[in-house]
Amino acid sequence: MAALTIEYQMGCGGRDIARMLSEKLGFSYMDREIVQGVARELHIQEDAVDLHDERVAGIVERTLSLLRIPGEMAWMAPPDITNVDLIDENIYHRTTCQVIEAAARRDKVIIVGHGSSFALAGWSGIMHLGLYAPLEHRVQTIMQRMSLTHAEAEQRVTQSDQERARYNKRFHHVNWHEADHYHLM
């Protein structure tokens, strides 16, 4: 089995680099397929998976979700909140790891993002890559890609970094920026 995982900071060109690398090496490219696999396994829409991808609910959201448990004192969710908002983060994470592990069992695959480097830590035959770039470069990339102002793009990049950091800290117990998790940065 030969596989690569690629974790990247928003705006550093991680997906483009992964696609080029997959073409050069003749490896299949897995990114959106992870989201599709999780949606299929959980029997939910892909856009619902996107809402949870590499994100962890804050303390207020977690407290409110506990109050949704049936009982006398239960908090009732507003009518516009659907069942996809009630996905248990632990089930979502376990399912994501299962989909990533199934992808890794294939030969010649590049798995991009979704905490794949940490879900597959310790697996033999897998090389973990971490891609990064200076903040200003990433902000400029996102400004151009999403037609945002500098402030909006910087907020989007910073939020993405924070969400990925919280997700990987909570579920994989790692600081995703540390070089020790990767074979190459």
C-alpha positions as CSV (number, residue, x, y, z in Angstrom):
1,M,0.0,0.0,0.0
2,A,1.3,3.4,-0.9
3,A,-0.5,6.6,0.1
4,L,0.1,10.2,0.9
5,T,-1.9,12.5,3.2
6,I,-1.8,16.2,2.8
7,E,-2.9,18.7,5.4
8,Y,-2.8,22.4,4.3
9,Q,-3.6,25.9,5.5
10,M,-6.4,27.6,3.7
11,G,-5.1,29.7,0.8
12,C,-1.7,28.0,0.5
13,G,-2.6,26.1,-2.7
14,G,-2.9,22.7,-1.0
15,R,-5.6,21.3,-3.2
16,D,-3.8,22.4,-6.4
17,I,-0.5,21.0,-5.3
18,A,-2.2,17.7,-4.3
19,R,-3.9,17.5,-7.7
20,M,-0.7,18.1,-9.6
21,L,1.1,15.6,-7.4
22,S,-1.6,12.9,-8.0
23,E,-1.2,13.4,-11.8
24,K,2.6,13.2,-11.7
25,L,2.6,10.1,-9.5
26,G,-0.5,8.4,-11.1
27,F,-2.2,8.3,-7.7
28,S,-6.0,8.8,-7.3
29,Y,-7.0,12.1,-5.6
30,M,-9.3,11.9,-2.6
31,D,-10.8,15.1,-1.0
32,R,-14.5,15.7,-1.9
33,E,-14.9,11.9,-1.9
34,I,-14.3,11.9,1.8
35,V,-17.3,14.2,2.3
36,Q,-19.4,12.1,-0.1
37,G,-18.5,8.9,1.8
38,V,-19.4,10.4,5.2
39,A,-22.7,11.6,3.8
40,R,-23.4,8.2,2.4
41,E,-22.5,6.4,5.6
42,L,-24.6,8.8,7.8
43,H,-27.5,9.0,5.3
44,I,-27.3,12.8,5.1
45,Q,-26.8,15.5,2.5
46,E,-23.2,16.5,1.5
47,D,-23.9,20.1,2.5
48,A,-24.7,18.9,6.0
49,V,-21.3,17.1,6.1
50,D,-19.7,20.3,4.9
51,L,-21.1,22.1,8.0
52,H,-19.2,19.7,10.3
53,D,-16.1,19.1,8.3
54,E,-13.0,19.8,10.4
55,R,-15.1,21.8,12.8
56,V,-16.0,21.4,16.5
57,A,-19.0,23.0,18.1
58,G,-18.3,25.7,20.7
59,I,-19.2,25.3,24.3
60,V,-22.6,27.1,23.8
61,E,-23.5,24.8,20.9
62,R,-22.5,21.7,22.9
63,T,-24.5,22.8,25.9
64,L,-27.6,23.5,23.8
65,S,-27.2,20.1,22.1
66,L,-27.3,18.4,25.5
67,L,-30.5,20.3,26.3
68,R,-32.1,18.8,23.2
69,I,-32.2,15.4,24.9
70,P,-35.9,14.5,25.5
71,G,-37.2,15.1,29.0
72,E,-39.2,17.5,31.1
73,M,-36.6,20.3,31.0
74,A,-35.6,19.7,27.3
75,W,-34.9,22.7,25.2
76,M,-36.8,22.6,21.9
77,A,-34.9,23.4,18.8
78,P,-36.4,26.2,16.6
79,P,-38.4,24.7,13.7
80,D,-35.7,25.8,11.1
81,I,-33.1,23.5,12.7
82,T,-33.1,20.1,11.0
83,N,-31.8,16.7,12.2
84,V,-28.5,17.3,10.4
85,D,-27.7,20.0,13.0
86,L,-28.0,17.3,15.6
87,I,-25.3,15.1,14.3
88,D,-23.2,13.9,17.2
89,E,-19.6,15.1,16.7
90,N,-18.1,11.9,17.9
91,I,-20.2,9.8,15.4
92,Y,-19.3,12.3,12.7
93,H,-15.6,12.0,13.5
94,R,-15.6,8.2,13.8
95,T,-17.3,8.0,10.4
96,T,-14.9,10.4,8.8
97,C,-12.0,8.3,10.1
98,Q,-13.6,5.1,8.8
99,V,-14.0,6.6,5.3
100,I,-10.4,7.9,5.4
101,E,-9.1,4.4,6.5
102,A,-11.0,2.8,3.7
103,A,-9.5,5.2,1.2
104,A,-6.0,4.5,2.6
105,R,-6.4,0.8,2.0
106,R,-6.4,1.5,-1.7
107,D,-3.1,1.6,-3.4
108,K,-1.7,4.8,-4.8
109,V,-3.9,7.4,-3.3
110,I,-3.5,11.0,-2.1
111,I,-5.9,11.9,0.7
112,V,-6.3,15.6,1.1
113,G,-7.3,17.3,4.4
114,H,-10.1,16.1,6.8
115,G,-7.5,15.3,9.5
116,S,-6.3,12.3,7.4
117,S,-2.7,12.7,8.5
118,F,-3.8,12.2,12.1
119,A,-6.4,9.6,11.4
120,L,-3.7,7.5,9.7
121,A,-0.8,8.3,12.1
122,G,1.2,5.2,12.6
123,W,0.0,3.4,9.5
124,S,2.9,2.0,7.5
125,G,3.2,2.9,3.8
126,I,1.8,6.3,4.2
127,M,3.7,9.6,3.9
128,H,2.3,12.7,5.6
129,L,2.8,16.1,4.1
130,G,2.0,19.5,5.6
131,L,1.6,22.5,3.4
132,Y,1.7,26.1,4.7
133,A,2.4,29.7,3.5
134,P,2.7,33.1,5.0
135,L,-0.6,34.6,6.2
136,E,-0.5,37.5,3.8
137,H,0.0,35.2,0.8
138,R,-3.0,33.1,2.0
139,V,-5.1,36.2,2.5
140,Q,-4.3,37.5,-1.0
141,T,-5.1,34.1,-2.5
142,I,-8.5,34.0,-0.7
143,M,-9.3,37.6,-1.6
144,Q,-8.8,36.8,-5.3
145,R,-10.5,33.4,-5.2
146,M,-13.6,34.5,-3.3
147,S,-13.7,38.2,-4.3
148,L,-13.5,39.3,-0.7
149,T,-12.0,42.4,0.9
150,H,-8.7,42.1,2.7
151,A,-10.4,42.1,6.1
152,E,-13.0,39.5,5.1
153,A,-10.3,37.2,3.6
154,E,-8.1,37.5,6.7
155,Q,-11.1,36.7,8.9
156,R,-11.9,33.6,6.7
157,V,-8.3,32.3,6.8
158,T,-7.9,32.9,10.5
159,Q,-11.3,31.2,11.2
160,S,-10.3,28.2,9.1
161,D,-7.0,27.8,11.0
162,Q,-8.8,28.0,14.3
163,E,-11.5,25.5,13.4
164,R,-8.9,23.0,12.1
165,A,-6.8,23.5,15.2
166,R,-9.7,22.9,17.5
167,Y,-10.9,19.9,15.6
168,N,-7.5,18.2,15.5
169,K,-6.8,19.1,19.1
170,R,-10.2,17.7,20.3
171,F,-10.3,14.5,18.2
172,H,-6.7,13.7,17.5
173,H,-5.0,15.4,20.5
174,V,-2.5,17.1,18.3
175,N,-1.4,20.6,17.3
176,W,-1.7,20.3,13.6
177,H,0.9,22.9,12.9
178,E,3.7,20.9,14.6
179,A,6.3,19.6,12.1
180,D,6.6,16.3,14.1
181,H,3.3,15.0,12.5
182,Y,4.6,15.2,9.0
183,H,7.3,13.5,6.9
184,L,7.7,16.7,4.8
185,M,6.5,20.3,5.2
